[in-house]
Every structure is written in C-alpha cells, then in structure tokens.
Amino acid sequence: MLVKFMTRSHADIILFGDIAQRLLKMMGHSGAVPGAISIDEVPAALDRLKNAVQAEAASAEMPENARGDDNEPVVSLKHRALPLIELFTAAARDNSYVMWQKM
C-alpha cells in the first residue's frame, strides 16, 4: 500500500504504507488511512513528529555504510520522515489542514 499526503500549501507526498502509519502514530494519530488533521491540530502534530523522529534517531544510530537484506543502503526513519515534516511545516505556516489516502 502507498499513502498520499495532501495539503494545499505543498506538493503531495507519497510514502509506503508501513512508514506512513508509523509516522502518523508518532504524531499521536491512530494511523488509520484515510484520515485528516485539522488546521488547529497541525502545529502540535508537527511538534510531536519532530520530537519522535529525533528521539528515534538518537536511540538507533546506524553506520553511514549500513546495508539491508538486498545489499541496498538502509534509509533511516529520519530521512524517510523529512518530506512529511516539510509538508506539515508548510501546512502550519499557511494555516492549512493535512489529509491522506490510500493510493
């Protein structure tokens, strides 16, 4: 499953479903898809996401040359979360809601 995040203040972001749900839960959301976060809740959700990603990065440091099962470089959660953090930052700046749906 893929999940598309949308706001009127930023280009759409598409994430793999497992990563999207994990990031949603870090924001204090249930992780349900589809869903939305209202204008008033976006700044708090953004703060929770940033704090959770930072805490995760501090506790799970990987060497830069870490490799996964297919000998592909491992992408950290911090890097996977960056586009979503940028989307939420734009939504908070422009007082916009955020929605997401399955693709």
Secondary structure, DSSP 8 states (H G I E B T S, - for coil): -EEEEEETTEEEEEEEHHHHHHHHHHTTS---SSEEE-GGGHHHHHHHHHHHHHHHHHHS---TT-B-TTS-B---HHHHHHHHHHHHHHHHHTT--EEEEE-
